[in-house]
Amino acid sequence: MIQTLILYQYGNSIYHSLGDERTKNRTISHLRRSIPHTPFRASFPKSNATIKIPLIMHRMWRDEEIPVQWKSAYQKCNDIYKQRNWTVILWTDATIQQFLANHYSYILPLYDSYWYDIQRVDAARYFILYHYGGVYLDMDIGCQNKKDLTELIAAMELIRMGSMFPLTEPLGMSNDVMFASKGNSFFGDLIEALPTKNKWYGSPYLTVLFSTGPMFLSLVYMKYPFANEEVLALSSTYYSDTGTRFFFHLPGSTWHSIDAYAVKWLWRNSWLALVAVISVYHVRVTIGARLSKSIRLMRREVKSHRLSL
């Protein structure tokens, strides 16, 4: 909770971010000059000694039958990047299970213990990117034909950044689009943190958010000692539906239930949430005080009655 409040206080200013309004609608040469200089750290992890993001696009769905609302965008994205000599992989529940059994069998008890399928999907994407490297896109993310993700990868490699995540609202980073080098050390930290965060957080939405989802990712980032030197944030200029966007967004959030909308409403109306918490606390204190007074009076009456006998 404390870390979440700190993240809320500082917002997205803590991230080493790629892209802002000054770089809007510019070419890759301008894009490269826009990135803040990051000095090379002598103790760079061996896994990041050579920053190379493989041209592999990872997608995930439960089986090979892509839902109709995403099928066209999914196929378009495949066609675009196969023409650019990328490898495109569709991971299904069965192939993910086999991959983990072959390479990371120790994680299967945790993987199988998750309450929700989306937790397994979240966890699997961290392992897959750590193992293979490349780019992960959720099914509700579409590709722009006139924009090439290879340009973003070139910018990352230029300044030796081995991973990148889009900034999201109201705070933190999202895991619906991810870039990573093979064996990336930050993804290694994400994997190591998974068992420690496998808890119930009060509601389905919060449990997913904090155990494997975007808040899990953002809080691990806060603890990562070399965050600003190795992890890049993709600003809304390149990620959102406006600006020099490399993606477009389709209806998604299939794992959201009613509690997700309640949490988001409270977050957007945080002052109301604060008033509610204070009100509940006040009522609790008032009732507690009156109850304590009643108990004391009752005890006195009982004592007086005993003495009179």
PEPE-V831754 format. One record per pair of residues at least 4 apart in sequence whose ideal C-beta (glycine too) atoms are under 6 Angstrom apart, sorted by the first residue. I is the first residue (numbers start at 1). J is the second residue. Records with the same first field share a line. If there is no record, write none. Layout:
I = J, J
This chain:
3 = 219, 222
7 = 171
8 = 171
10 = 14
11 = 171
12 = 167
15 = 233
16 = 228, 232
17 = 233, 235
18 = 232, 234
19 = 23, 235, 237, 238
20 = 235, 237
23 = 31, 34
24 = 237, 243, 244
25 = 244
26 = 30, 31
28 = 151
31 = 155
32 = 155, 158
35 = 159
38 = 159, 229
41 = 229
44 = 48, 49
45 = 185
47 = 183, 185
48 = 162, 185
51 = 157, 160, 162, 181
52 = 181
53 = 153, 179, 181
54 = 133, 134
55 = 86
56 = 87, 132, 134
57 = 81, 86, 88, 135
58 = 89, 128, 134, 136
59 = 90
60 = 91, 121
61 = 66, 139
62 = 93
63 = 92
66 = 70, 71, 74
70 = 74, 139
73 = 142, 250
77 = 143
78 = 82, 88
80 = 143, 145
81 = 86, 88
91 = 95, 96
96 = 124
100 = 104, 108
101 = 105
104 = 127
107 = 111
108 = 112
110 = 195
111 = 120
114 = 119, 120
116 = 208
118 = 208, 255
119 = 208, 212
122 = 212, 213
123 = 194, 212
125 = 136
126 = 187, 190, 191
128 = 132
129 = 136, 178, 180, 187
130 = 187
133 = 180, 181, 182
135 = 179
136 = 178
137 = 141, 177
138 = 176
140 = 250, 252
141 = 177, 247
142 = 248, 250
144 = 246
147 = 246
156 = 161, 164
161 = 232
162 = 181, 184, 230
163 = 180, 184, 186, 231
164 = 179, 232, 234
165 = 173, 178
166 = 174, 177, 234, 239
167 = 233, 235
168 = 172, 174
170 = 267
172 = 214, 218
173 = 217, 218
174 = 214
175 = 214, 217
180 = 184, 187
186 = 224, 230, 231
189 = 220, 224
190 = 220
193 = 197, 220
197 = 211, 216
198 = 211
200 = 207
201 = 206, 207, 210
202 = 206
203 = 259
204 = 257, 259
205 = 259, 260, 263
206 = 210
207 = 211
208 = 213
209 = 213, 215
210 = 215, 216
211 = 216
212 = 216
221 = 227
226 = 230
227 = 231
234 = 238, 239
236 = 240
237 = 243, 244
238 = 244, 246
241 = 249
256 = 260
266 = 273
283 = 287
284 = 288
287 = 291
